[in-house]
Amino acid sequence: MDRLAGRVAIITGGARGMGASHVRKFVAEGAKVVITDILEGEGRELASEFGENVKFIKHDVTKAADWKTVVAEAENTFGPVTVLVNNAGISMNKSIIDITEEEYRRIVDINQVSVFLGMKYVVPSMLKAGTGSIVNISSINGLVGGAIGYTDTKFAVRGMTKAAALQLAAKGIRVNSVHPGVIETPMIVQEDSKDAIQEFAKYIPNRRIAKPEEVSNVVLFLASDESSYCTGSEFAVDGGLTAQ
């Protein structure tokens, strides 16, 4: 399998969940991958599965200095970066009355500012390569309403994607957003939420929640040349949930 042969990818929040699924899919398709995350133990353990094809870097995605280090180390290890998957993010289910300013700004920094920083500091590396694909992981809450803070930032990711796509199209760099619905990750299927999720699945047109690899397949498509004429677009992976 070589759909990403010769590609150098950075995947943020790649230590577990959907991020880890993206890592596995990319390596299987021939990419060299830099995993970044604040979860150092899990990140290094995942990287160890793939030997010299994968490098882990502990990374605070809200810090410009960390982004500069990640890009430099990726180039030094594998060469210019050609794929960026902005996957890192957090959620918080609090009302607009209860959420604090500090909590709100933390969501904005991690979910929104990090995407801006990632694109800003990776683009020069892609220009060296002469090509690039940026995949920004948003959410169905970048298409329809949800929790305050989370929804705001996921709509922002969708908007930044379109703005960046227009600016970078002539430079050979594509930018798209992916909008997952309910995905079977450790956070979702833990015991205290399992029953609620199974009940909610009845209202999804496909009548089930998604496997992480079903999102990874779309991310892979956007990272590959198969999507060479796709830029500035949003791709929902939600079993028809937002079509209702």
C-alpha positions as CSV (number, residue, x, y, z in Angstrom):
1,M,0.0,0.0,0.0
2,D,1.6,3.3,-1.1
3,R,-1.1,5.9,-1.4
4,L,1.2,8.2,0.8
5,A,4.6,6.9,-0.4
6,G,7.2,9.7,0.0
7,R,4.9,11.9,2.2
8,V,6.0,13.4,5.5
9,A,3.1,14.0,7.8
10,I,2.6,15.7,11.1
11,I,-0.4,14.5,13.1
12,T,-1.2,16.4,16.3
13,G,-3.1,14.7,19.1
14,G,-1.8,11.5,17.6
15,A,-1.2,9.5,20.8
16,R,-4.6,7.9,21.1
17,G,-8.2,7.9,19.8
18,M,-8.8,9.2,16.3
19,G,-5.2,10.6,16.1
20,A,-3.7,7.1,16.7
21,S,-6.0,5.7,14.0
22,H,-4.8,8.3,11.5
23,V,-1.1,7.5,12.4
24,R,-1.7,3.8,11.8
25,K,-3.4,4.4,8.5
26,F,-0.8,6.8,7.2
27,V,2.1,4.5,8.1
28,A,0.3,1.6,6.4
29,E,0.1,3.7,3.3
30,G,3.8,4.5,3.2
31,A,4.1,7.9,5.0
32,K,6.7,9.0,7.4
33,V,4.9,10.4,10.4
34,V,5.7,12.7,13.2
35,I,3.2,12.2,16.1
36,T,2.8,15.1,18.4
37,D,0.9,15.1,21.7
38,I,1.2,16.2,25.3
39,L,0.6,12.5,26.3
40,E,4.3,11.6,26.2
41,G,4.0,8.0,27.4
42,E,1.3,6.9,25.1
43,G,2.8,8.8,22.2
44,R,6.2,7.1,22.6
45,E,4.6,3.7,23.0
46,L,2.7,4.2,19.7
47,A,5.7,5.4,17.9
48,S,7.7,2.4,19.0
49,E,5.4,0.1,17.0
50,F,6.7,1.6,13.7
51,G,10.4,1.9,14.2
52,E,12.2,4.5,12.0
53,N,9.1,5.4,10.1
54,V,7.6,7.3,13.0
55,K,8.9,10.0,15.4
56,F,7.2,11.2,18.6
57,I,7.6,14.8,19.8
58,K,6.0,16.1,23.0
59,H,4.1,19.2,21.8
60,D,1.9,21.9,23.2
61,V,0.0,22.9,20.2
62,T,-0.9,26.3,21.6
63,K,2.8,27.4,21.6
64,A,4.4,28.9,18.5
65,A,7.9,27.9,19.8
66,D,6.8,24.3,20.0
67,W,5.4,24.4,16.4
68,K,8.7,25.7,15.2
69,T,10.6,22.9,16.9
70,V,8.2,20.2,15.6
71,V,8.6,21.4,12.0
72,A,12.3,21.7,12.3
73,E,12.7,18.2,13.7
74,A,10.3,16.7,11.1
75,E,12.5,18.2,8.4
76,N,15.7,17.1,10.0
77,T,14.4,13.6,10.4
78,F,12.3,12.9,7.3
79,G,12.5,16.0,5.0
80,P,10.1,18.8,4.2
81,V,6.6,18.3,5.5
82,T,3.9,17.6,2.9
83,V,0.9,16.7,5.1
84,L,-0.4,18.3,8.3
85,V,-3.4,16.8,10.2
86,N,-4.5,19.3,12.8
87,N,-6.2,16.7,15.0
88,A,-5.6,17.9,18.6
89,G,-8.6,19.3,20.4
90,I,-10.7,19.3,23.6
91,S,-14.4,19.5,24.5
92,M,-16.2,20.8,27.5
93,N,-20.0,20.5,28.1
94,K,-20.8,23.6,30.2
95,S,-23.5,26.2,29.8
96,I,-22.6,29.8,28.7
97,I,-23.5,30.8,32.3
98,D,-21.2,28.2,34.0
99,I,-18.2,28.2,31.8
100,T,-15.4,30.5,33.0
101,E,-13.4,32.9,30.9
102,E,-10.3,30.9,31.6
103,E,-12.0,27.7,30.5
104,Y,-13.3,29.3,27.3
105,R,-10.0,30.8,26.4
106,R,-8.3,27.3,26.9
107,I,-10.8,25.8,24.4
108,V,-10.1,28.6,21.9
109,D,-6.3,28.2,22.3
110,I,-6.3,24.4,21.8
111,N,-9.1,24.0,19.2
112,Q,-8.6,27.2,17.2
113,V,-5.4,29.0,17.7
114,S,-3.4,25.7,17.4
115,V,-4.9,25.2,13.9
116,F,-3.7,28.7,12.9
117,L,-0.3,28.1,14.3
118,G,0.0,24.7,12.6
119,M,-0.8,26.1,9.2
120,K,1.4,29.1,9.7
121,Y,4.5,27.2,10.6
122,V,4.1,24.2,8.3
123,V,3.4,26.1,5.1
124,P,7.0,27.2,4.6
125,S,8.1,23.6,4.8
126,M,5.4,22.6,2.2
127,L,6.6,25.4,-0.1
128,K,10.1,23.7,0.0
129,A,8.5,20.5,-1.1
130,G,6.4,22.1,-3.7
131,T,3.2,20.5,-2.6
132,G,1.1,20.0,0.5
133,S,-2.2,18.9,2.0
134,I,-3.6,20.3,5.3
135,V,-6.4,18.4,6.9
136,N,-8.1,20.3,9.8
137,I,-10.2,18.1,12.1
138,S,-13.4,20.0,13.0
139,S,-16.6,18.3,14.1
140,I,-20.3,18.1,13.2
141,N,-20.4,21.0,15.6
142,G,-18.6,23.0,13.0
143,L,-21.8,22.5,10.9
144,V,-24.5,22.6,13.5
145,G,-24.8,23.9,17.1
146,G,-23.6,22.2,20.2
147,A,-21.7,23.1,23.4
148,I,-20.5,26.7,23.9
149,G,-16.8,27.0,23.2
150,Y,-16.5,23.7,21.4
151,T,-19.0,24.7,18.7
152,D,-17.5,28.2,18.3
153,T,-14.0,26.9,17.8
154,K,-15.1,24.1,15.4
155,F,-17.0,26.6,13.2
156,A,-13.8,28.7,13.3
157,V,-11.7,25.8,12.1
158,R,-14.1,25.4,9.1
159,G,-13.7,29.1,8.4
160,M,-10.0,29.2,8.7
161,T,-9.8,26.2,6.4
162,K,-11.6,28.1,3.6
163,A,-9.6,31.2,4.1
164,A,-6.3,29.3,4.0
165,A,-7.4,27.3,1.0
166,L,-8.0,30.4,-1.0
167,Q,-4.6,31.9,-0.1
168,L,-2.6,28.7,-0.7
169,A,-4.3,27.2,-3.7
170,A,-2.0,28.8,-6.2
171,K,1.0,27.6,-4.2
172,G,0.0,23.9,-4.6
173,I,-1.2,23.5,-1.1
174,R,-4.7,22.2,-0.4
175,V,-6.7,22.7,2.8
176,N,-9.8,20.9,3.8
177,S,-11.8,20.2,7.0
178,V,-13.2,16.9,8.3
179,H,-16.3,16.9,10.5
180,P,-16.7,13.7,12.5
181,G,-19.9,12.8,14.2
182,V,-20.1,10.3,17.1
183,I,-16.9,8.2,16.9
184,E,-16.1,5.1,18.9
185,T,-13.1,6.4,20.9
186,P,-12.1,5.7,24.6
187,M,-13.7,9.0,25.7
188,I,-17.1,8.1,24.1
189,V,-17.4,4.4,25.0
190,Q,-16.4,4.6,28.7
191,E,-18.8,2.9,31.1
192,D,-20.5,6.0,32.3
193,S,-21.5,7.2,28.8
194,K,-21.9,3.9,26.9
195,D,-25.7,3.5,27.5
196,A,-26.4,7.1,26.5
197,I,-24.3,6.8,23.3
198,Q,-26.1,3.6,22.4
199,E,-29.5,5.3,22.9
200,F,-28.3,8.3,20.8
201,A,-27.2,6.0,18.0
202,K,-30.8,5.2,17.3
203,Y,-31.3,8.7,16.0
204,I,-28.4,8.5,13.6
205,P,-29.6,7.6,10.1
206,N,-27.0,4.9,9.8
207,R,-28.2,3.6,13.2
208,R,-24.7,3.3,14.7
209,I,-21.6,5.3,15.7
210,A,-18.5,5.3,13.6
211,K,-15.2,3.4,14.0
212,P,-12.2,5.7,14.1
213,E,-10.8,4.2,10.9
214,E,-13.9,5.4,9.1
215,V,-12.7,8.9,9.8
216,S,-9.1,8.0,9.0
217,N,-10.1,6.8,5.6
218,V,-11.4,10.3,4.7
219,V,-8.3,11.9,6.2
220,L,-6.2,9.6,4.1
221,F,-8.1,10.5,0.9
222,L,-7.6,14.2,1.6
223,A,-3.9,13.7,2.3
224,S,-3.4,11.7,-0.9
225,D,-3.3,12.7,-4.6
226,E,-6.8,11.1,-5.0
227,S,-8.2,14.4,-3.7
228,S,-6.1,16.6,-5.9
229,Y,-9.0,18.9,-6.9
230,C,-10.5,19.2,-3.4
231,T,-9.7,22.3,-1.4
232,G,-11.6,24.6,0.8
233,S,-14.2,22.0,1.4
234,E,-15.8,20.3,4.4
235,F,-16.3,16.5,4.6
236,A,-18.8,15.2,7.1
237,V,-18.3,11.7,8.5
238,D,-21.5,11.5,10.6
239,G,-23.7,8.7,9.3
240,G,-26.1,11.2,7.9
241,L,-26.7,13.0,11.2
242,T,-26.3,16.6,9.8
243,A,-28.4,15.8,6.8
244,Q,-31.6,15.5,8.9
